[in-house]
């Protein structure tokens, strides 16, 4: 009988050692990895993002201060009354066109052109927007740029009845536009447009070279970019996501967006005359370089740990588990019946296993010596009992068959008698077992079963119908001879025959490492009868069988005992009744090709 692992058996030493080794190594490493990759990594990210947000707030304070100073400067021109007085004189005819122009241009230059925070200043009267009073620090024809980019927007501000300062970014340039009113009767007389020097917005602040920085005022469609960065498509995608979250109603709000490559942060703040938003975008591989260093350290540790771990596994395997496996294998061979098995091969790796292997070999030799004497006697007794049990069946069936032949001879012609005699010859040949074999193939056993079915069919006619479903791949499975005929006889006599007819189904199929031969017939057991059958099949029940149906009861008990004697207690015959049918099932082991004969 092959070696099987018993239920509730303790775990093997090999598995225990492997488990302890893996746990002792992997748990600390996993804890370390989780800490480094989770807590420490998240801490780095949070601190870096906090520094980025703090930088944006500092930039906002710096830029807004400069922008607010420029707005205040645009308001002071109303307070000194120079333009207002010149306009009144021009309106009253005290100034000629040339004189008014000279007065306005002089005032613009003194207040703005001489101030390096401004690049250009423009003034025009509210009732004549095409007449420009223009002054610029640059020699290029910036007036064309003004007419192209700014004039239309400035005229929309002129149409409004407000003196508020309007900050507008257009084509990378910053403009302040506000209407001018008289101080006495609050009459709008002109519009002032100032272009700021955007370079001054970044002077005096320390911008991290790894950051791409830009800001916008009110309108996210126009931005001032530091060093004209944000050229990568991924950066533009992150910037687009940030702009979607910008709302004029929010104040002091931080917005974050990212993709696989870039991290972006937007900080927005509300001021009296405008909403300011500043954007910082950076490559995550650069700003989170500490994480990359951390990953490198972790990888280096892994590269060091893995060889040490492998060597430890090799050491345990070579010095403990492999010697143990050799001894367990030898024990399994002894348990499987290979008495005298010796542990051979290389010398054991240590003294302890050398002593154990020598002791095992000595014990195995002694067991074989003792078994050679005891086994032959036991085998002879077993063989005699099998043959005795098998021989008990022959007289009973022979008597029944002769009775049927006598009845058929009176009722049928010679052909039918001839066929029955042939079927009887098959049964007699099988029953006598002239070749003295304990096991035969399923195909051979089926010949005898089919002979019995034929004889029974001739006797009962259409009252009993036989149906079969046999897995053809199992035809060479080995089983004790003459085990199907008693079950078929039991199905006829105690099943279908008692209900004046019915169907007998015969199935042969495989379940895992077992082969099932199942006979299902019409009929049923009472609870008392089923208890008697179970008592009859009990391997410890060796008493005689008395009463009606003695020969079939003897047959099924002999079938059960022979199977258990040959294959063991895990196999045998079971009979039970379910929903008006009696099910008889034989269970034998499935054997490979080389095990199919004994």
SETI-944084 format. One record per residue (C-alpha): residue in one letter; residue number from 1; x negated, y negated, z negated. Coordinates in steps of 0.001 Angstrom, whole numbers. Layout:
NODE   aa     i      east     north        up
NODE    A   NUM         X         Y         Z
...
END
This chain:
NODE   aa     i      east     north        up
NODE    X     1         0         0         0
NODE    X     2     -1524     -3391       974
NODE    X     3     -2647     -5835     -1699
NODE    X     4       -45     -8444     -2597
NODE    X     5      -297    -11432     -4913
NODE    X     6      1991    -10959     -7883
NODE    X     7      4398    -13637     -8967
NODE    X     8      3297    -15899    -11843
NODE    X     9      -308    -14929    -11176
NODE    X    10     -2789    -17553    -12518
NODE    X    11     -4480    -19816     -9989
NODE    X    12     -7772    -18558     -8617
NODE    X    13    -11071    -19859     -9953
NODE    X    14    -12003    -21047     -6474
NODE    X    15     -8887    -23212     -6207
NODE    X    16     -9324    -24477     -9762
NODE    X    17    -12939    -25483     -9150
NODE    X    18    -12050    -27109     -5855
NODE    X    19     -9165    -28983     -7486
NODE    X    20    -11273    -30208    -10423
NODE    X    21    -14129    -31258     -8128
NODE    X    22    -11864    -33118     -5740
NODE    X    23     -9960    -34811     -8568
NODE    X    24    -13116    -35827    -10441
NODE    X    25    -14519    -37383     -7289
NODE    X    26    -11514    -38683     -5443
NODE    X    27     -9545    -40222     -8330
NODE    X    28    -12303    -42682     -9387
NODE    X    29    -13070    -43441     -5749
NODE    X    30     -9413    -44002     -4911
NODE    X    31     -8990    -46242     -7965
NODE    X    32    -12068    -48200     -6923
NODE    X    33    -10844    -48471     -3326
NODE    X    34     -7373    -49556     -4379
NODE    X    35     -8822    -52178     -6683
NODE    X    36    -11211    -53505     -4065
NODE    X    37     -8786    -53335     -1149
NODE    X    38     -5752    -54565     -3060
NODE    X    39     -6507    -56733     -6056
NODE    X    40     -9902    -58090     -5055
NODE    X    41     -8938    -58487     -1398
NODE    X    42     -5680    -60264     -2261
NODE    X    43     -7548    -62452     -4721
NODE    X    44     -9962    -63532     -2005
NODE    X    45     -7111    -64279       379
NODE    X    46     -5149    -66245     -2213
NODE    X    47     -8153    -68295     -3286
NODE    X    48     -9135    -69025       309
NODE    X    49     -5602    -70073      1205
NODE    X    50     -5409    -72213     -1932
NODE    X    51     -8629    -73989      -891
NODE    X    52     -7221    -74514      2592
NODE    X    53     -4001    -76015      1169
NODE    X    54     -6003    -78235     -1173
NODE    X    55     -8101    -79406      1769
NODE    X    56     -4939    -80260      3711
NODE    X    57     -3616    -82284       797
NODE    X    58     -6903    -84178       596
NODE    X    59     -6844    -84834      4342
NODE    X    60     -3227    -85998      4043
NODE    X    61     -4117    -88448      1291
NODE    X    62     -7085    -89743      3274
NODE    X    63     -5235    -90111      6596
NODE    X    64     -2055    -91542      5116
NODE    X    65     -4060    -94182      3256
NODE    X    66     -5648    -95325      6494
NODE    X    67     -2352    -95193      8359
NODE    X    68      -531    -97130      5618
NODE    X    69     -3277    -99795      5625
NODE    X    70     -2834   -100178      9371
NODE    X    71       933   -100536      8939
NODE    X    72       410   -103180      6248
NODE    X    73     -1932   -104999      8603
NODE    X    74       801   -104991     11278
NODE    X    75      3159   -106615      8756
NODE    X    76       728   -109354      7686
NODE    X    77       919   -111001     11090
NODE    X    78      4504   -111925     10222
NODE    X    79      3530   -113352      6849
NODE    X    80       872   -115815      8139
NODE    X    81      3485   -117339     10532
NODE    X    82       940   -117988     13321
NODE    X    83      2904   -116167     16020
NODE    X    84      6217   -117456     14696
NODE    X    85      5048   -121097     14805
NODE    X    86      3528   -120668     18256
NODE    X    87      6795   -119176     19512
NODE    X    88      8818   -122054     18032
NODE    X    89      6563   -124626     19691
NODE    X    90      6706   -122737     22972
NODE    X    91     10465   -122523     22718
NODE    X    92     10766   -126251     21912
NODE    X    93      8439   -127181     24808
NODE    X    94      5581   -128275     22576
NODE    X    95      3363   -125503     24075
NODE    X    96      2803   -124792     27697
NODE    X    97      2682   -121232     28942
NODE    X    98     -1100   -121336     28921
NODE    X    99     -1222   -122836     25458
NODE    X   100      1145   -120212     24049
NODE    X   101      -860   -117437     25699
NODE    X   102     -4104   -118803     24234
NODE    X   103     -2597   -119089     20770
NODE    X   104     -1203   -115505     20829
NODE    X   105     -4348   -113874     22235
NODE    X   106     -6539   -115702     19759
NODE    X   107     -4413   -114516     16862
NODE    X   108     -4408   -110901     18101
NODE    X   109     -8181   -110859     18510
NODE    X   110     -8868   -112384     15116
NODE    X   111     -6621   -109965     13283
NODE    X   112     -7018   -106685     15215
NODE    X   113     -9678   -106679     17917
NODE    X   114    -12371   -107716     15449
NODE    X   115    -11177   -104903     13150
NODE    X   116    -12691   -101547     14247
NODE    X   117     -9635    -99690     12995
NODE    X   118     -7779   -100938     16068
NODE    X   119     -8537   -100444     19755
NODE    X   120     -5800   -102469     21411
NODE    X   121     -3097   -104945     20442
NODE    X   122      -185   -106066     22598
NODE    X   123      2585   -108623     22032
NODE    X   124      5565   -109509     24175
NODE    X   125      8633   -111647     23666
NODE    X   126     11921   -109894     23126
NODE    X   127     13549   -111684     26052
NODE    X   128     10692   -110998     28468
NODE    X   129      9210   -107511     27977
NODE    X   130      7250   -107643     31220
NODE    X   131      5073   -110565     30126
NODE    X   132      2321   -108935     28050
NODE    X   133       -78   -110702     25716
NODE    X   134     -2803   -108036     25691
NODE    X   135     -6139   -107786     23867
NODE    X   136     -8450   -104724     23784
NODE    X   137    -11851   -103707     22440
NODE    X   138    -12477   -101486     25447
NODE    X   139    -13650   -102804     28823
NODE    X   140    -11681   -100232     30821
NODE    X   141     -8290   -101157     32199
NODE    X   142     -6358    -99880     29197
NODE    X   143     -3444   -102103     30113
NODE    X   144     -2538    -99570     32826
NODE    X   145     -2544    -96821     30158
NODE    X   146      -231    -98928     28043
NODE    X   147      2148    -99558     30908
NODE    X   148      2126    -95866     31849
NODE    X   149      2423    -94269     28391
NODE    X   150      3683    -96815     25860
NODE    X   151      5724    -99567     27505
NODE    X   152      8950    -97612     27946
NODE    X   153      8949    -96291     24359
NODE    X   154      8063    -99764     22982
NODE    X   155     11017   -101297     24810
NODE    X   156     13363    -98802     23100
NODE    X   157     12045   -100063     19743
NODE    X   158     12602   -103646     20939
NODE    X   159     16236   -102827     21578
NODE    X   160     16680   -101787     17968
NODE    X   161     17624   -104276     15295
NODE    X   162     14928   -103305     12771
NODE    X   163     11566   -104584     11595
NODE    X   164     10409   -101160     10382
NODE    X   165      7046    -99937     11599
NODE    X   166      7241    -97031     14026
NODE    X   167      4234    -94686     14239
NODE    X   168      3976    -92769     17512
NODE    X   169      1335    -90452     18961
NODE    X   170      1224    -90424     22753
NODE    X   171     -1368    -88610     24858
NODE    X   172     -3758    -88286     21947
NODE    X   173     -3540    -91958     20899
NODE    X   174     -1887    -93430     17802
NODE    X   175       381    -96476     18120
NODE    X   176      2163    -98674     15603
NODE    X   177      5165   -100529     17053
NODE    X   178      7333   -102996     15172
NODE    X   179      9614   -105888     15953
NODE    X   180      8729   -109405     14652
NODE    X   181     11399   -111627     13066
NODE    X   182     11368   -115260     11945
NODE    X   183     11085   -115692      8203
NODE    X   184     13880   -118241      7845
NODE    X   185     16835   -117102      9880
NODE    X   186     15593   -113529     10599
NODE    X   187     15669   -113920     14370
NODE    X   188     13861   -111296     16449
NODE    X   189     11443   -113025     18785
NODE    X   190      8921   -110381     19851
NODE    X   191      7394   -106910     19519
NODE    X   192      3889   -105990     18374
NODE    X   193      2145   -102819     19604
NODE    X   194     -1145   -101693     18015
NODE    X   195     -3348    -98800     19151
NODE    X   196     -5361    -97291     16308
NODE    X   197     -8883    -95934     16567
NODE    X   198     -8275    -92186     15996
NODE    X   199    -11968    -91534     15375
NODE    X   200    -11695    -93564     12186
NODE    X   201     -9142    -91085     10874
NODE    X   202    -11821    -88422     10566
NODE    X   203    -14667    -90655      9394
NODE    X   204    -15661    -90195      5813
NODE    X   205    -14136    -86725      5295
NODE    X   206    -16017    -83436      5217
NODE    X   207    -14258    -81046      7575
NODE    X   208    -15239    -77379      7395
NODE    X   209    -16681    -76394     10752
NODE    X   210    -14698    -73146     10587
NODE    X   211    -11398    -75039     10538
NODE    X   212     -9491    -76373     13535
NODE    X   213     -7673    -79464     12296
NODE    X   214     -4931    -81657     13709
NODE    X   215     -2053    -83862     12582
NODE    X   216      1165    -85313     13939
NODE    X   217      3580    -88016     12857
NODE    X   218      7356    -87474     13053
NODE    X   219      7170    -85682     16407
NODE    X   220      5489    -82251     16601
NODE    X   221      5137    -82461     20388
NODE    X   222      2221    -84921     20097
NODE    X   223      -853    -84256     17940
NODE    X   224     -4280    -85675     17193
NODE    X   225     -6794    -82824     17207
NODE    X   226    -10199    -82900     15588
NODE    X   227    -12841    -82210     18276
NODE    X   228    -10048    -81213     20672
NODE    X   229     -9932    -77644     19370
NODE    X   230     -7025    -75098     19460
NODE    X   231     -8047    -73810     22856
NODE    X   232     -7437    -70129     22223
NODE    X   233     -3986    -68742     23171
NODE    X   234     -3591    -67075     19771
NODE    X   235     -4256    -70391     18034
NODE    X   236     -1573    -72057     20111
NODE    X   237       849    -69269     19206
NODE    X   238       215    -69792     15487
NODE    X   239       558    -73569     15957
NODE    X   240      3882    -73061     17735
NODE    X   241      5181    -70961     14826
NODE    X   242      4155    -73658     12354
NODE    X   243      5833    -76428     14331
NODE    X   244      9112    -74516     14311
NODE    X   245      9185    -74811     10508
NODE    X   246      8545    -78575     10435
NODE    X   247     11649    -80485      9317
NODE    X   248     11847    -84236      8684
NODE    X   249     13903    -83696      5553
NODE    X   250     11138    -81736      3781
NODE    X   251      8592    -83391      1521
NODE    X   252      5350    -81921       185
NODE    X   253      5998    -78550      1751
NODE    X   254      3404    -75923      2681
NODE    X   255      4107    -73578      5615
NODE    X   256      2009    -70545      6594
NODE    X   257      1819    -68503      9775
NODE    X   258      -643    -65943     11086
NODE    X   259     -1349    -63259     13644
NODE    X   260     -4024    -60589     13832
NODE    X   261     -6799    -63113     14453
NODE    X   262     -5814    -66529     13086
NODE    X   263     -4426    -67967      9863
NODE    X   264     -2535    -71260     10076
NODE    X   265     -1255    -73643      7372
NODE    X   266       934    -76726      7788
NODE    X   267      1332    -79304      5041
NODE    X   268      3931    -82045      5476
NODE    X   269      4676    -85104      3368
NODE    X   270      7163    -87978      3616
NODE    X   271      6042    -91617      3506
NODE    X   272      8049    -94854      3701
NODE    X   273      7744    -95306      7448
NODE    X   274      7043    -91804      8748
NODE    X   275      6816    -88053      8149
NODE    X   276      3254    -86785      8266
NODE    X   277      2225    -83219      9075
NODE    X   278     -1306    -81822      9124
NODE    X   279     -2253    -78414     10518
NODE    X   280     -5274    -76265      9748
NODE    X   281     -5987    -73095     11773
NODE    X   282     -8953    -70804     11189
NODE    X   283    -10240    -67436     12333
NODE    X   284     -9495    -64902      9609
NODE    X   285    -12711    -62995     10264
NODE    X   286    -14628    -66185      9434
NODE    X   287    -12714    -67559      6484
NODE    X   288    -12278    -64112      4959
NODE    X   289    -15876    -63067      5566
NODE    X   290    -16135    -61945      1945
NODE    X   291    -13597    -59247      2729
NODE    X   292    -15774    -58056      5591
NODE    X   293    -18763    -57922      3240
NODE    X   294    -16621    -56043       714
NODE    X   295    -15546    -53555      3404
NODE    X   296    -19178    -53033      4362
NODE    X   297    -20088    -52325       740
NODE    X   298    -17203    -49852       449
NODE    X   299    -18229    -48149      3687
NODE    X   300    -21835    -47895      2481
NODE    X   301    -20653    -46313      -776
NODE    X   302    -18534    -43839      1146
NODE    X   303    -21481    -42909      3365
NODE    X   304    -23499    -42227       230
NODE    X   305    -20743    -40415     -1647
NODE    X   306    -19694    -38081      1176
NODE    X   307    -23084    -36236      1485
NODE    X   308    -23284    -35923     -2301
NODE    X   309    -19724    -34601     -2398
NODE    X   310    -20430    -32138       424
NODE    X   311    -23558    -30893     -1346
NODE    X   312    -21583    -30405     -4558
NODE    X   313    -18956    -28383     -2691
NODE    X   314    -21720    -26334     -1073
NODE    X   315    -23370    -25723     -4432
NODE    X   316    -20114    -24581     -6037
NODE    X   317    -19251    -22456     -3007
NODE    X   318    -22668    -20799     -2760
NODE    X   319    -23181    -20176     -6466
NODE    X   320    -19654    -19512     -7727
NODE    X   321    -16804    -19199     -5229
NODE    X   322    -18489    -16996     -2597
NODE    X   323    -19774    -14459     -5150
NODE    X   324    -16325    -14490     -6724
NODE    X   325    -14693    -13919     -3321
NODE    X   326    -16975    -10936     -2685
NODE    X   327    -16029     -9392     -5990
NODE    X   328    -12299    -10129     -5483
NODE    X   329    -12478     -8597     -2000
NODE    X   330    -14134     -5490     -3435
NODE    X   331    -11419     -5272     -6118
NODE    X   332     -8711     -5526     -3450
NODE    X   333    -10319     -2685     -1535
NODE    X   334    -10299      -538     -4658
NODE    X   335     -6675     -1479     -5338
NODE    X   336     -5795      -682     -1737
NODE    X   337     -7132      2846     -2160
NODE    X   338    -10666      2442      -788
NODE    X   339    -12288      4045     -3819
NODE    X   340    -16071      3970     -3995
NODE    X   341    -16301       560     -2274
NODE    X   342    -19696     -1054     -2899
NODE    X   343    -20664     -4745     -2941
NODE    X   344    -23454     -4994      -397
NODE    X   345    -25362     -7753      1326
NODE    X   346    -27671    -10458        25
NODE    X   347    -28799    -10674     -3566
NODE    X   348    -26380    -12550     -5805
NODE    X   349    -27399    -16214     -6288
NODE    X   350    -27621    -16012    -10089
NODE    X   351    -28142    -13536    -12899
NODE    X   352    -24538    -13502    -14094
NODE    X   353    -23076    -12386    -10765
NODE    X   354    -25950     -9946    -10205
NODE    X   355    -25007     -8196    -13448
NODE    X   356    -21295     -8196    -12553
NODE    X   357    -21875     -6780     -9053
NODE    X   358    -24120     -3975    -10326
NODE    X   359    -21541     -3070    -12982
NODE    X   360    -18760     -3104    -10386
NODE    X   361    -20638      -799     -8000
NODE    X   362    -21303      1658    -10788
NODE    X   363    -17665      1614    -11898
NODE    X   364    -16421      2045     -8303
NODE    X   365    -18591      5141     -7815
NODE    X   366    -17244      6703    -11026
NODE    X   367    -13618      5949    -10042
NODE    X   368    -14121      7616     -6647
NODE    X   369    -15623     10691     -8275
NODE    X   370    -12605     11047    -10600
NODE    X   371    -10059     10262     -7895
NODE    X   372    -11341     12929     -5500
NODE    X   373    -10163     15565     -7963
NODE    X   374     -6877     13995     -9083
NODE    X   375     -5721     12728     -5676
NODE    X   376     -5799     16080     -3874
NODE    X   377     -3587     17667     -6485
NODE    X   378     -1150     14718     -6464
NODE    X   379     -1032     14696     -2659
NODE    X   380      -214     18392     -2554
NODE    X   381      2645     17933     -5016
NODE    X   382      4029     14980     -3075
NODE    X   383      3882     16892       218
NODE    X   384      5678     19843     -1280
NODE    X   385      8441     17643     -2671
NODE    X   386      8949     15846       672
NODE    X   387      9242     19127      2557
NODE    X   388     11593     20512       -76
NODE    X   389     13865     17483        96
NODE    X   390     13873     17573      3881
NODE    X   391     14730     21275      3983
NODE    X   392     17791     20727      1783
NODE    X   393     19547     18905      4595
NODE    X   394     19244     21613      7295
NODE    X   395     21824     24196      6050
NODE    X   396     24542     21648      5408
NODE    X   397     24423     20066      8822
NODE    X   398     23982     23405     10617
NODE    X   399     27201     24681      9062
NODE    X   400     29165     21598     10117
NODE    X   401     27785     21710     13644
NODE    X   402     28643     25378     14142
NODE    X   403     32143     24620     12934
NODE    X   404     32542     21884     15540
NODE    X   405     31130     24120     18304
NODE    X   406     33647     26836     17409
NODE    X   407     36494     24322     17562
NODE    X   408     35295     22846     20846
NODE    X   409     34875     26270     22449
NODE    X   410     38543     26943     21883
NODE    X   411     39724     23561     23139
NODE    X   412     37340     22692     26006
NODE    X   413     35696     24201     29065
NODE    X   414     32171     25540     29538
NODE    X   415     30607     22207     30532
NODE    X   416     31562     20579     27289
NODE    X   417     30321     23600     25340
NODE    X   418     27049     23449     27249
NODE    X   419     26518     19788     26370
NODE    X   420     27316     20390     22742
NODE    X   421     24885     23274     22625
NODE    X   422     22178     21023     24111
NODE    X   423     22920     18364     21509
NODE    X   424     22843     20997     18790
NODE    X   425     19495     22229     20048
NODE    X   426     18069     18742     19670
NODE    X   427     19362     18493     16128
NODE    X   428     18126     21936     15139
NODE    X   429     14671     21244     16577
NODE    X   430     14476     17954     14725
NODE    X   431     15847     19387     11510
NODE    X   432     13381     22250     11380
NODE    X   433     10420     19900     11890
NODE    X   434      8235     22508     13567
NODE    X   435      5301     20108     13979
NODE    X   436      5286     19586     10214
NODE    X   437      5051     15762     10537
NODE    X   438      6170     13451      7750
NODE    X   439      6735     10488     10097
NODE    X   440      8086     10237     13622
NODE    X   441      8792      7283     15915
NODE    X   442     12129      5513     15965
NODE    X   443     12578      6678     19568
NODE    X   444     12332     10335     18493
NODE    X   445     14697      9809     15564
NODE    X   446     17211      8161     17868
NODE    X   447     17321     11286     20051
NODE    X   448     18674     13287     17105
NODE    X   449     21056     10477     16115
NODE    X   450     22420     10225     19655
NODE    X   451     22919     14015     19726
NODE    X   452     24946     13778     16530
NODE    X   453     26951     10853     17931
NODE    X   454     27731     12862     21065
NODE    X   455     28945     15871     19098
NODE    X   456     31032     13646     16812
NODE    X   457     32519     11792     19790
NODE    X   458     33567     15117     21326
NODE    X   459     35294     16012     18085
NODE    X   460     37138     12754     17360
NODE    X   461     37545     11334     20852
NODE    X   462     38689      7706     20978
NODE    X   463     39456      7578     17283
NODE    X   464     35867      6594     16550
NODE    X   465     33807      4212     18676
NODE    X   466     30017      3906     18321
NODE    X   467     28223       642     19160
NODE    X   468     24516       -47     18828
NODE    X   469     22104     -2987     19069
NODE    X   470     18441     -1931     18864
NODE    X   471     15354     -4128     19223
NODE    X   472     13410     -2267     21936
NODE    X   473     10111     -3620     20563
NODE    X   474     10566     -1424     17473
NODE    X   475     10906      1932     19255
NODE    X   476      7464      3082     18072
NODE    X   477      7957      2159     14424
NODE    X   478      7180      5179     12203
NODE    X   479      9797      6530      9789
NODE    X   480     10684      9828      8062
NODE    X   481     12544     12201     10345
NODE    X   482     16216     13013      9937
NODE    X   483     17193      9871      7990
NODE    X   484     19781      8490     10436
NODE    X   485     21954     11609     10837
NODE    X   486     23010     11764      7139
NODE    X   487     24019      8092      7231
NODE    X   488     25982      8549     10464
NODE    X   489     27695     11577      8969
NODE    X   490     28511      9576      5839
NODE    X   491     29939      6776      8024
NODE    X   492     32171      9289      9844
NODE    X   493     33338     11410      6913
NODE    X   494     33679      8745      4215
NODE    X   495     34320      5726      6425
NODE    X   496     36023      5706      9782
NODE    X   497     37529      9173      9347
NODE    X   498     39354      8215      6157
NODE    X   499     41159      5356      7934
NODE    X   500     42072      7516     10941
NODE    X   501     39571      5856     13252
NODE    X   502     37436      2759     13581
NODE    X   503     34101      1415     14794
NODE    X   504     30612      2393     13720
NODE    X   505     27935      -225     14508
NODE    X   506     24251       634     14451
NODE    X   507     21561     -2115     14381
NODE    X   508     17764     -2008     14302
NODE    X   509     15879     -5291     13839
NODE    X   510     12841     -6816     12126
NODE    X   511     12820     -9226      9149
NODE    X   512      9334    -10611      8482
NODE    X   513      7186     -7557      7601
NODE    X   514     10149     -5166      7261
NODE    X   515     12269     -3140      9685
NODE    X   516     15998     -2833      8924
NODE    X   517     18163        77     10198
NODE    X   518     21765      -874      9445
NODE    X   519     24989      1150      9934
NODE    X   520     28309      -688      9501
NODE    X   521     31505      1375      9603
NODE    X   522     35193       791      9036
NODE    X   523     36215      1679      5484
NODE    X   524     35736       507      1932
NODE    X   525     34713      1576     -1575
NODE    X   526     36582      1109     -4777
NODE    X   527     34605      -468     -7589
NODE    X   528     34263      2939     -9257
NODE    X   529     33100      4629     -6040
NODE    X   530     30517      1901     -5446
NODE    X   531     29130      2417     -8948
NODE    X   532     28794      6149     -8216
NODE    X   533     26929      5413     -4998
NODE    X   534     24541      3066     -6769
NODE    X   535     23939      5666     -9471
NODE    X   536     23317      8248     -6742
NODE    X   537     20690      6018     -5093
NODE    X   538     18967      5316     -8385
NODE    X   539     15453      6746     -8067
NODE    X   540     15632      7981    -11663
NODE    X   541     18836      9962    -11001
NODE    X   542     17663     13487    -10295
NODE    X   543     20789     15340    -11365
NODE    X   544     22820     17599     -9108
NODE    X   545     25639     16330     -6954
NODE    X   546     29075     17807     -7606
NODE    X   547     32573     17430     -6184
NODE    X   548     33987     16380     -2834
NODE    X   549     31476     15181      -256
NODE    X   550     28610     16929     -1969
NODE    X   551     26684     17583      1263
NODE    X   552     26770     13940      2490
NODE    X   553     25968     12624      -984
NODE    X   554     23015     14991     -1103
NODE    X   555     21943     13714      2300
NODE    X   556     21927     10003      1481
NODE    X   557     20157     10628     -1834
NODE    X   558     17479     12676       -74
NODE    X   559     17053      9928      2544
NODE    X   560     16526      7338      -189
NODE    X   561     14072      9510     -2147
NODE    X   562     11999     10416       901
NODE    X   563     11613      6755      1955
NODE    X   564     10542      5718     -1550
NODE    X   565      8094      8627     -1844
NODE    X   566      6428      7747      1446
NODE    X   567      6539      3926      1470
NODE    X   568      6997      2962     -2172
NODE    X   569      9680      1529     -4444
NODE    X   570     10013     -1717     -2410
NODE    X   571     11739       233       367
NODE    X   572     14683      2641       587
NODE    X   573     18440      2859      1203
NODE    X   574     21246       566        41
NODE    X   575     25012      1093       476
NODE    X   576     27735     -1407      -387
NODE    X   577     31241     -2422       697
NODE    X   578     32127     -5906      2010
NODE    X   579     35484     -7106      3427
NODE    X   580     36806     -3690      4493
NODE    X   581     33477     -2438      5866
NODE    X   582     30790      -171      4458
NODE    X   583     27206     -1284      5112
NODE    X   584     24346      1229      4870
NODE    X   585     20892      -295      5307
NODE    X   586     17496      1443      5434
NODE    X   587     14450      -750      4783
NODE    X   588     10996       459      5866
NODE    X   589      7737     -1425      6381
NODE    X   590      6769     -2709      9807
NODE    X   591      3413     -1235     10873
NODE    X   592       886     -2308     13519
NODE    X   593      -167       -94     16406
NODE    X   594     -3078      1465     14571
NODE    X   595      -878      2351     11582
NODE    X   596      1917      4073     13461
NODE    X   597       902      7634     12787
NODE    X   598      -297      9515      9724
END
